[in-house]
Amino acid sequence: MAMFQRTISQQMRDGLGKPGSAMILYGPRQAGKTTLVNGLLQEIPDAVMFIGDDLYTQSLLARHELEHLKRIVGSATTIFIDEAQRIENIGLTLKLLVDHLPVTVIASGSASFELGGGGCEIPDDSPGNRAGRHAPLRHVSPRAFSGE
């Protein structure tokens, strides 16, 4: 079965491999967010994926202790958190990860995805910029394809 290339794929690929950065991917259910990221993660050997629907994952990532997060991330350089909106106070977890670990974080969620009640200060990837900036938001539409 042939896969269509998403127009957003290259934008996301360009953002990968930048330690201390995050991408927030949101859109309606069944739009292909997880499929899109799974395809990108196949190109990254040291990526780790967390599923926010899983109760164990929710308890792991809701614990906002840096040493704990370091242990569960291990040597991964890219972290994907699917259904991130299901994790309590996910904004703080994302902030700890990008501020203190050499990782790129991709978080996905539904169109109602909120980070910490209306926004999360996650540093962007501009050189030297660690001030509170929002992570790049990427909306996935079911029609965001280009033919091959």
C-alpha positions as CSV (number, residue, x, y, z in Angstrom):
1,M,0.0,0.0,0.0
2,A,1.5,3.3,-1.0
3,M,1.7,6.1,1.6
4,F,1.1,9.7,0.7
5,Q,3.7,12.2,1.8
6,R,2.2,14.7,4.2
7,T,3.1,18.3,3.6
8,I,3.9,18.7,7.3
9,S,6.4,15.8,7.3
10,Q,9.3,17.9,6.0
11,Q,8.6,20.7,8.5
12,M,8.7,18.2,11.3
13,R,11.8,16.4,10.0
14,D,13.6,19.8,9.9
15,G,12.7,20.3,13.6
16,L,14.1,16.9,14.7
17,G,17.5,16.6,16.2
18,K,17.5,20.0,17.9
19,P,18.1,19.3,21.6
20,G,16.0,21.4,23.9
21,S,13.2,21.8,21.4
22,A,9.6,20.7,21.3
23,M,6.9,20.4,18.7
24,I,3.2,20.2,19.5
25,L,1.1,18.3,17.0
26,Y,-2.6,18.6,17.3
27,G,-5.7,17.9,15.2
28,P,-9.0,16.0,15.2
29,R,-9.2,12.3,16.0
30,Q,-8.2,10.0,13.2
31,A,-6.4,12.7,11.3
32,G,-3.1,10.7,11.2
33,K,-1.0,12.3,13.9
34,T,0.3,9.1,15.3
35,T,0.9,7.5,11.9
36,L,2.8,10.6,10.8
37,V,5.1,10.6,13.8
38,N,5.6,6.8,13.8
39,G,6.9,7.2,10.2
40,L,9.3,9.9,11.3
41,L,10.5,7.9,14.3
42,Q,11.5,5.0,12.1
43,E,14.3,7.2,10.9
44,I,15.5,7.8,14.5
45,P,17.2,4.9,16.2
46,D,17.2,6.3,19.7
47,A,13.7,7.5,20.0
48,V,11.3,6.6,22.8
49,M,7.5,6.7,22.6
50,F,5.0,7.2,25.4
51,I,1.2,6.6,25.0
52,G,-0.9,9.0,27.0
53,D,-3.9,6.7,27.0
54,D,-1.9,4.2,29.1
55,L,-2.5,4.7,32.9
56,Y,1.1,3.7,33.7
57,T,2.4,6.3,31.2
58,Q,0.2,8.9,32.8
59,S,1.6,8.2,36.2
60,L,5.2,8.2,34.9
61,L,5.0,11.5,33.1
62,A,2.8,13.3,35.7
63,R,5.6,13.0,38.2
64,H,7.5,16.3,37.8
65,E,10.9,15.3,39.2
66,L,13.9,15.9,37.0
67,E,15.9,12.8,38.1
68,H,12.8,10.6,37.6
69,L,12.4,12.0,34.0
70,K,16.1,11.4,33.3
71,R,15.7,7.8,34.3
72,I,12.7,7.1,32.2
73,V,14.0,8.9,29.1
74,G,17.4,7.2,29.3
75,S,19.7,7.8,26.4
76,A,16.9,8.7,23.9
77,T,17.4,11.9,21.9
78,T,13.8,12.1,20.6
79,I,10.7,11.6,22.8
80,F,7.2,11.2,21.4
81,I,4.3,11.6,23.7
82,D,1.1,10.5,22.0
83,E,-2.3,11.7,23.4
84,A,-0.4,14.0,25.7
85,Q,-3.5,15.8,26.8
86,R,-4.4,12.8,28.9
87,I,-1.3,13.4,31.2
88,E,-1.9,15.6,34.2
89,N,0.0,19.0,33.9
90,I,1.8,17.8,30.8
91,G,3.0,21.4,30.2
92,L,5.3,21.2,33.2
93,T,6.7,17.8,32.1
94,L,7.4,19.1,28.6
95,K,9.1,22.2,30.1
96,L,11.4,20.1,32.4
97,L,12.3,17.8,29.5
98,V,13.3,20.6,27.0
99,D,14.9,22.8,29.6
100,H,17.1,20.2,31.2
101,L,17.7,17.3,28.9
102,P,19.3,17.1,25.5
103,V,16.2,15.9,23.7
104,T,13.7,16.8,21.1
105,V,10.1,16.3,22.2
106,I,7.1,15.8,20.0
107,A,3.7,15.8,21.8
108,S,0.5,15.0,20.0
109,G,-3.1,15.4,21.0
110,S,-6.6,16.2,20.0
111,A,-7.8,19.5,18.7
112,S,-8.7,20.4,22.3
113,F,-5.1,19.8,23.4
114,E,-4.2,22.3,26.1
115,L,-0.8,22.6,27.9
116,G,-1.3,23.7,31.5
117,G,-4.6,25.5,31.0
118,G,-4.1,27.6,28.0
119,G,-0.4,27.5,27.2
120,C,3.0,26.3,28.2
121,E,6.2,28.2,28.1
122,I,8.5,25.9,26.2
123,P,11.7,27.4,24.8
124,D,11.9,27.6,21.0
125,D,15.0,26.5,19.2
126,S,16.4,29.9,18.4
127,P,20.1,30.2,19.3
128,G,20.5,31.4,22.9
129,N,16.8,31.8,23.4
130,R,15.7,30.2,26.7
131,A,13.0,32.7,27.5
132,G,9.4,31.6,27.6
133,R,8.4,31.0,24.0
134,H,5.7,28.7,22.8
135,A,6.7,25.5,21.1
136,P,5.8,25.4,17.4
137,L,2.3,24.1,16.9
138,R,1.6,21.9,14.0
139,H,-2.1,21.2,13.1
140,V,-2.7,18.0,11.2
141,S,-5.7,18.0,8.9
142,P,-6.9,14.8,7.3
143,R,-6.4,16.5,4.0
144,A,-2.8,17.7,4.5
145,F,-1.3,15.5,1.8
146,S,0.7,15.9,-1.3
147,G,0.8,13.3,-4.0
148,E,3.9,11.4,-4.9
